[in-house]
Amino acid sequence: MKIIVDGIEFEIQEGENLRKILPNFNDFIIAVKRPIDIEKIITNLYEVITNRGKIIIRWECEKALDKWRKVYKNFEGCKVRWATNEAIAFGPTISNFKPLIKEIELKQYEITISLSGMSLDESHLIFSKKTHVGLYFPPDDGDIMGKVVYGRHILELLKVGDYIEKISPIVKERGGIQLMRVNLDYVPNYGDEIITHMEISLDFESPKNGEYLYNALANGFLVSRKTSRFISHDKYVTSLEREKIGIRERGVISIRNGGIMTGSIYVYTDRAPISIDHTIVGKITKGLELADVALEGDRIKVIVNPAKIELLGKTQYEASIILKNLGIRCIREEDVSDDAIIVDHMPSTTLEIYKEGKVICKGISKNKILKIKLYRELAPVTVKYFERVTGMDLKKIGCLKVFFATKDVVLFKGNIEKMLIPENTPKEGVNAGVIGVTNSVKKNVGIIGIRLSRSEKFGPTAEGFDGSNIIGEVIAGLENLKNIRENDEIYIMEAN
């Protein structure tokens, strides 16, 4: 039996499930497209034809939708009963809603049903022209029934005596293809198309945000939120540079560059307008169906094109081979020996390297790199702060500049934070190699330090224990700090 997996035709045995075809695929969701007969679907959009023009409303109160579908035709022929600068009422007519005595707030362009005098025979369809509060005797199913999504200007034209000519549901055809979210126990049918991943084509106009995406989606797209317009992978950072801005069409992928959700990555399943807070970083070229069927908490496998160029932590020799295979010129700098470790490169992003066709690789002796272990579970907030200061939130190797050093501690200036709560403060002596950050108990909050000798009284930043958040330890390379001087740079990476 033939099926298609990510565009490739496979021959499988009937009755075989996806576990046989996709071993070790437990962490990600799968979508299936299969042919079905065309069917007509009644949407929650309704076309209201008045003698002044057409209005389209979207019915949003799910609890009252079935009742509305039984009585909406009753409003045909209803005239404008009254009109103010706040709202317009069509009616009266008979409905099947149960009224409540209640004042409600209607925002501009929202609609409700009003049952005047608590009578079903006095049912009115209310259109709000501006935000206001009124005693409308709404249905007990909800205050707000929906809103006007098209023809809002018609509301300003309607006067007493105008009327509704016709109300019709907007019908969409669905068919040809059925899209399903399945697991590895699913048994394919003949002609099924199996979709296992999304392919992302990055936009070369947003290289810095592209680099952020490579790192953020290294383990797939974790669906933190889902709406009718997008799915998002929420990962927060302090700031991101604003790059390409544009309309967010279906399939576009953007990264929020400002506000409390800075760093969140969005895949659009429906069109969204331009926003200066969203950088357009690329487009989904295959597998967008996974975004359509995904649920919050799902993880989607992603393939990003072009492939990330990972040079940090590689030797000069390893980097030269990688770049040669890509047709990119490699220029060595500082320690140019084959076994020197690359700690920085220019350009700094993958997309800029592809564009320029060359890269300068800065190498240092592997013995000069501090290998560290971070205590993420013990000091999560302070570890995130440390990663931002060093740049390790975005890349494999971080950097710190020395501003003070003694025989006992080396101090590095961080970014002063408004608040660093005390966490994982020491109770006993602090050993050589321990890394710490001054918390908000002390005035020098944000300072980063490494102890070079054990102390029974002071933490890594020479503060008392109550002002020291312990975030990790140096695993290898501590001897490199013995003769360090002010303004020297040190490079840091996590030990495997």
C-alpha positions as CSV (number, residue, x, y, z in Angstrom):
1,M,0.0,0.0,0.0
2,K,1.3,3.5,-0.9
3,I,1.4,6.5,1.4
4,I,3.3,9.7,1.2
5,V,5.6,10.8,4.1
6,D,6.8,14.5,3.9
7,G,6.5,14.4,0.1
8,I,8.2,11.0,-0.4
9,E,6.2,8.0,-1.5
10,F,6.5,4.9,0.7
11,E,5.2,1.3,0.2
12,I,3.9,-0.2,3.5
13,Q,2.0,-3.2,4.6
14,E,-1.7,-2.8,5.3
15,G,-2.4,-2.6,9.0
16,E,1.0,-1.2,9.8
17,N,1.0,1.8,12.2
18,L,3.2,4.8,12.1
19,R,5.4,3.5,14.8
20,K,6.8,1.1,12.3
21,I,7.5,3.8,9.8
22,L,8.6,6.6,12.2
23,P,10.7,5.0,15.0
24,N,11.9,7.3,17.8
25,F,9.4,10.0,16.9
26,N,7.7,10.2,20.3
27,D,8.4,13.8,21.1
28,F,6.7,15.5,18.1
29,I,3.2,15.6,16.7
30,I,2.1,14.2,13.3
31,A,-0.5,15.4,10.9
32,V,-2.3,13.4,8.2
33,K,-4.0,14.7,5.1
34,R,-6.6,12.4,3.4
35,P,-9.1,12.9,0.7
36,I,-12.8,13.2,1.6
37,D,-16.1,14.3,0.0
38,I,-16.8,18.0,-0.2
39,E,-19.2,19.3,2.4
40,K,-20.8,22.6,3.2
41,I,-20.1,24.1,6.6
42,I,-22.3,26.8,8.1
43,T,-19.9,29.3,9.8
44,N,-20.7,31.7,12.7
45,L,-20.6,34.6,10.2
46,Y,-24.0,36.1,9.2
47,E,-24.8,38.5,6.3
48,V,-27.3,41.2,7.4
49,I,-28.8,43.0,4.4
50,T,-30.4,46.3,5.3
51,N,-32.0,48.9,3.0
52,R,-28.9,51.0,3.7
53,G,-26.4,48.3,2.8
54,K,-24.7,45.1,3.9
55,I,-23.4,44.3,7.4
56,I,-21.5,41.1,8.4
57,I,-21.6,40.0,12.0
58,R,-19.6,37.3,13.7
59,W,-21.6,35.4,16.3
60,E,-19.2,34.7,19.2
61,C,-21.4,33.4,22.1
62,E,-21.2,29.6,21.6
63,K,-23.8,28.9,24.3
64,A,-26.4,31.0,22.5
65,L,-25.5,29.9,18.9
66,D,-28.0,27.1,18.5
67,K,-30.8,29.4,19.7
68,W,-29.7,32.1,17.3
69,R,-29.7,29.7,14.4
70,K,-33.4,28.9,15.2
71,V,-34.6,32.5,15.3
72,Y,-32.4,34.7,13.2
73,K,-34.9,34.7,10.4
74,N,-37.4,36.3,12.7
75,F,-35.4,39.5,12.5
76,E,-36.0,39.8,8.8
77,G,-38.4,42.7,8.2
78,C,-37.7,44.2,11.6
79,K,-37.3,48.0,11.5
80,V,-35.0,50.3,13.5
81,R,-37.1,50.7,16.7
82,W,-34.8,53.3,18.1
83,A,-31.4,54.9,17.2
84,T,-29.1,56.9,19.4
85,N,-25.5,58.0,19.2
86,E,-24.6,54.9,21.3
87,A,-26.6,52.1,19.7
88,I,-29.3,50.9,17.2
89,A,-32.1,48.5,17.9
90,F,-33.9,46.3,15.4
91,G,-37.2,44.8,16.5
92,P,-39.4,43.7,18.1
93,T,-39.8,40.1,17.2
94,I,-40.2,36.7,19.0
95,S,-37.1,34.8,20.2
96,N,-36.3,31.8,22.3
97,F,-33.7,33.4,24.7
98,K,-34.2,33.5,28.4
99,P,-33.7,37.1,29.7
100,L,-31.9,38.5,32.7
101,I,-32.4,41.9,34.4
102,K,-28.9,43.2,34.0
103,E,-26.9,46.2,32.9
104,I,-24.1,45.3,30.5
105,E,-21.2,47.1,28.8
106,L,-21.2,47.0,25.0
107,K,-17.9,48.0,23.3
108,Q,-18.0,49.6,19.9
109,Y,-19.4,47.3,17.2
110,E,-20.4,44.6,19.6
111,I,-23.9,43.1,19.4
112,T,-26.4,41.7,21.9
113,I,-30.0,40.5,22.1
114,S,-32.3,42.7,24.3
115,L,-35.5,41.3,25.6
116,S,-37.3,44.4,26.7
117,G,-39.5,44.1,29.7
118,M,-38.3,40.5,30.1
119,S,-40.6,39.5,27.2
120,L,-39.7,37.0,24.5
121,D,-42.1,38.9,22.2
122,E,-40.0,42.1,22.7
123,S,-36.7,40.7,21.4
124,H,-34.4,43.3,19.7
125,L,-31.1,43.0,17.9
126,I,-28.7,45.7,19.3
127,F,-25.7,47.1,17.5
128,S,-23.3,49.2,19.6
129,K,-22.0,52.3,17.8
130,K,-19.7,53.3,20.8
131,T,-18.7,51.8,24.1
132,H,-21.5,52.3,26.7
133,V,-23.5,50.7,29.5
134,G,-27.2,50.0,29.2
135,L,-30.0,48.0,30.8
136,Y,-30.6,45.6,27.9
137,F,-32.2,42.5,29.6
138,P,-29.6,40.2,27.8
139,P,-29.9,36.4,27.4
140,D,-28.8,34.3,30.3
141,D,-26.3,32.6,27.9
142,G,-24.1,35.7,27.9
143,D,-23.9,39.5,27.7
144,I,-22.2,39.9,24.3
145,M,-23.4,37.8,21.3
146,G,-20.8,38.9,18.8
147,K,-19.6,41.9,16.8
148,V,-19.8,43.6,13.4
149,V,-16.8,42.6,11.2
150,Y,-17.8,44.3,7.9
151,G,-20.0,47.3,7.0
152,R,-19.4,49.2,10.2
153,H,-20.0,52.5,8.4
154,I,-23.6,51.4,7.7
155,L,-24.4,51.8,11.4
156,E,-24.0,55.6,11.1
157,L,-26.5,55.7,8.2
158,L,-29.3,53.7,9.8
159,K,-32.3,55.7,11.2
160,V,-35.7,55.0,12.6
161,G,-37.8,53.3,9.9
162,D,-34.9,51.6,8.2
163,Y,-35.1,47.8,8.2
164,I,-33.4,44.4,7.7
165,E,-34.2,42.9,4.4
166,K,-32.5,39.5,4.9
167,I,-30.2,37.6,7.2
168,S,-28.2,34.6,5.9
169,P,-25.4,32.5,7.3
170,I,-22.2,32.5,5.4
171,V,-21.5,29.0,4.1
172,K,-18.0,27.7,3.3
173,E,-17.2,24.6,1.4
174,R,-14.9,22.1,3.1
175,G,-13.7,19.1,1.3
176,G,-11.3,17.4,-0.9
177,I,-8.9,17.1,2.1
178,Q,-9.4,16.1,5.7
179,L,-6.6,17.2,8.1
180,M,-6.1,15.2,11.3
181,R,-3.7,15.2,14.2
182,V,-2.6,11.7,15.0
183,N,-0.1,9.7,17.1
184,L,2.2,6.8,16.3
185,D,-0.6,4.3,16.8
186,Y,-2.4,5.6,13.7
187,V,-2.8,3.1,10.9
188,P,-2.6,4.8,7.5
189,N,-5.1,4.4,4.7
190,Y,-4.2,4.2,1.0
191,G,-3.2,7.7,-0.3
192,D,-2.7,9.3,3.2
193,E,-0.1,12.1,3.3
194,I,1.9,12.0,6.5
195,I,3.4,15.3,7.7
196,T,6.1,15.1,10.4
197,H,7.8,18.6,10.4
198,M,7.6,22.2,9.4
199,E,10.3,23.6,7.1
200,I,11.2,27.3,7.7
201,S,12.9,29.4,5.1
202,L,14.6,32.3,6.9
203,D,14.5,35.9,5.6
204,F,18.0,37.3,4.9
205,E,16.7,40.8,5.9
206,S,16.4,39.7,9.5
207,P,19.8,38.0,10.3
208,K,20.0,38.7,14.0
209,N,16.4,37.4,14.7
210,G,17.2,34.5,12.4
211,E,20.1,33.6,14.7
212,Y,17.9,33.8,17.7
213,L,15.4,31.4,16.0
214,Y,18.1,28.8,15.3
215,N,18.8,28.6,19.0
216,A,15.3,29.0,20.3
217,L,13.9,26.2,18.1
218,A,16.8,23.8,18.4
219,N,14.6,21.3,20.2
220,G,11.5,22.0,18.1
221,F,8.5,24.4,18.3
222,L,6.8,24.0,21.6
223,V,3.2,25.4,21.3
224,S,2.7,27.7,24.3
225,R,-0.4,29.4,23.0
226,K,-2.9,28.8,20.1
227,T,-5.5,31.2,18.8
228,S,-7.5,31.3,15.6
229,R,-4.7,33.4,14.1
230,F,-1.4,31.9,15.3
231,I,0.6,29.4,17.4
232,S,3.4,30.8,19.5
233,H,6.6,29.4,21.1
234,D,7.1,31.6,24.1
235,K,10.7,32.1,25.1
236,Y,11.5,35.4,26.8
237,V,14.6,37.6,26.4
238,T,15.3,41.2,27.5
239,S,15.6,42.7,24.0
240,L,15.8,41.9,20.3
241,E,16.8,44.1,17.5
242,R,13.9,45.2,15.2
243,E,14.6,44.1,11.6
244,K,12.1,43.5,8.8
245,I,8.6,44.6,9.4
246,G,5.7,43.6,7.2
247,I,2.2,42.0,6.9
248,R,2.0,38.7,8.7
249,E,0.4,36.5,6.0
250,R,-0.6,32.8,6.6
251,G,2.6,30.8,6.9
252,V,4.8,33.8,8.0
253,I,6.9,33.4,11.1
254,S,7.7,36.4,13.3
255,I,9.5,37.2,16.5
256,R,8.2,39.7,19.0
257,N,10.9,42.4,19.5
258,G,9.3,44.5,22.2
259,G,7.0,44.3,25.2
260,I,6.5,41.6,27.9
261,M,6.4,38.8,25.3
262,T,9.8,39.8,23.7
263,G,11.4,36.7,22.2
264,S,8.2,34.8,21.5
265,I,8.0,33.2,18.1
266,Y,4.8,33.2,16.1
267,V,3.6,31.0,13.2
268,Y,0.5,32.5,11.5
269,T,-2.4,30.3,10.4
270,D,-4.3,33.4,9.3
271,R,-3.4,36.9,8.2
272,A,-2.4,39.6,10.7
273,P,-1.7,43.2,10.2
274,I,1.7,45.0,10.3
275,S,3.1,45.5,13.8
276,I,6.3,47.3,14.7
277,D,6.7,44.9,17.6
278,H,7.0,41.9,15.3
279,T,10.1,41.2,13.1
280,I,9.3,39.0,10.1
281,V,12.0,36.3,10.3
282,G,10.9,33.8,7.6
283,K,8.1,31.7,6.2
284,I,6.9,28.1,6.5
285,T,7.5,26.4,3.2
286,K,6.3,22.9,4.2
287,G,4.3,21.4,6.9
288,L,2.1,24.4,7.9
289,E,-0.7,21.9,8.4
290,L,1.0,20.9,11.7
291,A,0.3,24.5,13.0
292,D,-3.4,24.0,12.0
293,V,-3.8,20.9,14.0
294,A,-1.5,21.6,16.9
295,L,-2.8,21.9,20.5
296,E,-1.2,23.9,23.3
297,G,1.6,21.8,24.8
298,D,2.4,20.0,21.5
299,R,6.0,20.0,20.1
300,I,6.5,20.4,16.4
301,K,9.7,19.2,14.7
302,V,11.3,22.0,12.6
303,I,13.9,22.1,9.8
304,V,15.4,25.6,9.3
305,N,16.8,26.6,5.9
306,P,19.6,27.5,5.3
307,A,21.2,25.3,7.9
308,K,22.8,27.0,10.8
309,I,26.6,27.5,10.6
310,E,27.9,26.5,14.1
311,L,31.5,27.6,14.6
312,L,31.7,28.6,18.3
313,G,33.5,25.9,20.3
314,K,34.9,24.3,17.1
315,T,38.7,24.2,16.4
316,Q,40.1,26.4,13.7
317,Y,40.7,23.3,11.7
318,E,37.1,21.9,12.1
319,A,35.7,25.3,11.2
320,S,37.8,25.6,8.1
321,I,36.5,22.2,6.8
322,I,32.9,23.2,7.6
323,L,33.2,26.5,5.7
324,K,35.1,24.9,2.8
325,N,32.3,22.5,2.2
326,L,29.9,25.4,2.1
327,G,32.0,27.4,-0.3
328,I,32.7,30.1,2.3
329,R,36.2,31.6,2.8
330,C,37.6,31.2,6.3
331,I,40.0,33.9,7.7
332,R,41.8,32.9,10.9
333,E,42.6,35.5,13.6
334,E,44.6,35.7,16.9
335,D,45.5,32.1,17.6
336,V,45.4,30.6,14.1
337,S,46.7,27.1,15.0
338,D,44.6,24.1,14.0
339,D,43.6,23.2,17.6
340,A,42.7,26.7,18.7
341,I,39.1,27.1,19.8
342,I,36.9,29.6,18.0
343,V,35.3,32.0,20.6
344,D,34.0,34.7,18.3
345,H,33.5,35.3,14.6
346,M,32.6,38.1,12.2
347,P,30.0,38.3,10.8
348,S,28.3,37.0,13.9
349,T,25.2,35.5,12.3
350,T,24.6,32.5,9.9
351,L,22.7,34.5,7.4
352,E,25.3,37.3,7.1
353,I,28.0,34.6,6.7
354,Y,26.1,33.1,3.8
355,K,25.5,36.5,2.3
356,E,29.1,37.7,2.5
357,G,30.7,34.4,1.6
358,K,33.5,34.8,4.2
359,V,34.0,34.8,7.9
360,I,36.8,35.9,10.3
361,C,37.3,33.3,13.1
362,K,38.9,34.4,16.3
363,G,40.7,31.6,18.0
364,I,42.3,31.2,21.5
365,S,44.0,28.3,23.2
366,K,41.5,25.7,24.5
367,N,43.3,26.0,27.9
368,K,42.2,29.7,28.2
369,I,38.5,28.9,28.1
370,L,36.7,28.5,31.4
371,K,34.5,25.4,31.5
372,I,31.6,25.9,33.9
373,K,28.6,24.2,35.4
374,L,25.5,26.2,36.0
375,Y,23.0,25.6,38.9
376,R,19.8,26.2,36.9
377,E,17.6,24.4,39.3
378,L,19.0,26.1,42.4
379,A,19.2,29.7,41.1
380,P,17.0,29.9,37.9
381,V,16.5,33.6,37.9
382,T,20.1,34.5,38.5
383,V,21.4,32.0,36.0
384,K,19.2,33.6,33.3
385,Y,20.7,37.0,34.3
386,F,24.2,35.5,34.0
387,E,23.4,34.1,30.5
388,R,22.1,37.4,29.3
389,V,25.2,39.3,30.6
390,T,27.6,36.8,29.0
391,G,25.7,36.3,25.8
392,M,25.2,32.6,26.5
393,D,21.5,33.0,26.2
394,L,22.1,33.4,22.4
395,K,25.3,31.5,21.7
396,K,27.5,28.7,22.9
397,I,30.4,30.7,24.2
398,G,30.0,33.8,26.5
399,C,32.4,36.6,27.3
400,L,33.0,38.7,30.4
401,K,35.3,41.7,30.9
402,V,37.3,42.0,34.1
403,F,36.9,45.2,36.1
404,F,38.6,44.2,39.4
405,A,40.8,41.3,40.5
406,T,42.6,40.3,43.7
407,K,44.3,37.1,44.8
408,D,41.0,35.9,46.2
409,V,38.3,37.0,43.7
410,V,37.9,38.2,40.1
411,L,34.9,40.5,39.5
412,F,33.1,41.3,36.4
413,K,30.6,44.1,35.9
414,G,27.1,43.1,34.9
415,N,24.0,44.9,33.8
416,I,22.5,46.5,36.9
417,E,19.1,45.0,37.5
418,K,16.2,46.5,39.4
419,M,15.8,43.3,41.3
420,L,17.8,40.1,41.8
421,I,16.1,38.1,44.6
422,P,18.3,36.2,47.0
423,E,18.5,32.5,45.8
424,N,20.9,29.7,46.7
425,T,22.8,31.9,49.1
426,P,25.7,30.0,50.8
427,K,25.3,28.7,54.4
428,E,28.9,27.6,54.9
429,G,32.3,28.4,53.4
430,V,32.6,29.1,49.6
431,N,35.2,27.1,47.7
432,A,37.6,28.3,45.0
433,G,36.0,28.2,41.6
434,V,32.5,29.0,42.8
435,I,30.6,31.6,40.6
436,G,28.2,34.1,42.2
437,V,26.2,37.3,41.6
438,T,25.5,40.1,44.1
439,N,21.8,40.1,44.8
440,S,19.5,43.0,45.8
441,V,20.4,42.8,49.5
442,K,23.5,44.8,48.6
443,K,24.0,48.0,46.6
444,N,26.3,46.5,44.0
445,V,23.5,44.3,42.7
446,G,24.4,42.5,39.4
447,I,28.2,42.2,40.0
448,I,29.5,38.8,38.9
449,G,32.4,37.1,40.7
450,I,34.5,34.0,40.8
451,R,36.4,33.0,44.0
452,L,40.0,32.0,43.6
453,S,40.4,30.8,47.2
454,R,38.1,29.4,49.8
455,S,36.4,31.8,52.2
456,E,34.4,31.2,55.4
457,K,32.8,34.7,55.4
458,F,32.5,36.0,51.8
459,G,30.9,35.0,48.6
460,P,32.4,35.1,45.0
461,T,31.8,38.9,44.8
462,A,33.4,39.6,48.2
463,E,30.0,40.3,49.7
464,G,28.6,38.6,52.8
465,F,26.7,35.3,52.3
466,D,23.3,37.0,52.4
467,G,24.2,39.1,49.4
468,S,25.6,36.3,47.3
469,N,23.6,34.2,44.9
470,I,25.6,31.1,44.0
471,I,25.0,30.2,40.3
472,G,27.7,27.6,39.4
473,E,31.3,26.6,39.5
474,V,34.3,26.5,37.3
475,I,35.0,22.9,36.1
476,A,38.3,23.6,34.2
477,G,40.5,26.6,33.5
478,L,40.5,28.3,36.9
479,E,44.2,28.7,36.8
480,N,43.8,31.1,33.8
481,L,42.4,33.7,36.3
482,K,45.5,33.8,38.5
483,N,47.2,36.6,36.6
484,I,44.2,38.3,35.1
485,R,44.1,42.1,34.8
486,E,41.5,44.8,34.6
487,N,39.8,45.0,31.1
488,D,41.0,41.5,30.2
489,E,38.3,39.4,28.5
490,I,37.6,35.8,29.5
491,Y,35.6,33.3,27.5
492,I,33.2,30.8,29.1
493,M,31.4,27.7,28.0
494,E,29.4,25.1,29.7
495,A,31.1,21.8,30.3
496,N,29.4,18.8,28.6
